[in-house]
């Protein structure tokens, strides 16, 4: 399944208060590798941007005056994310804003466009409870270079999120390698560069010592071996 890492920037925090999407970006990953396909637009929101929001992303209302409106890019966005796993950091925020935009146009919601929605913030909180799990903190934790991230930007954040997600789920690579590896003993031994060992049988003295040890366990009532040996054998 294609994986699409998506991020948005907005005029404010709450779409229910009429705030709009002003930047949307998404990058495509196939087989855990970034492809050359990405989606990125700045959008004219037809409303002012909250000062607090502008301080975070640095996008001004003046800069957006000649940019397309959401209605102009909606069909292309739907095509880009359709039937893919959509991965976002704090997914309820981005999904809420996208659904508000789609709703204004009478389009179906994101949940019915994408095949699956994954929230990396939820994943991070489960992996690192009680710690800071914003994108910058996760970049530091997983060794992802975010030196170019002086302000929030949807395209850069989507790319960084893809790198962070790969680091968070790196164990899946080894799991898939184990599932795909040969199951024969020869393959296992050759992989470890080992030869089959010799079978050594116990001598008479070792058999007597073992028997005496089992006898002591029987007296103590702890001899599972004796219980198994004395159990009735099944017939087929």
Secondary structure, 3 states (H helix, E strand, C coil): CCEEEEEEEECCCCHHHCCCEEEEEEEEEECCEEEEEEEEEECCCCCCCCHHHHHHHCCCCCCCCCCCCHHHHHHHHHHHHCCCEEEECCHHHHHHHHHHHHHHHCCCCHHHCCCEEEEHHHHHHHHCCCCCCCHHHHHHHHCCCCCCCCCCCHHHHHHHHHHHHHHHCCHHHHHHHHHHCCCCHHHHHHHCCCCCCCCCCCCHHHHHHHHHHHHHHHHHCCCHHHHHHHCCCCCC
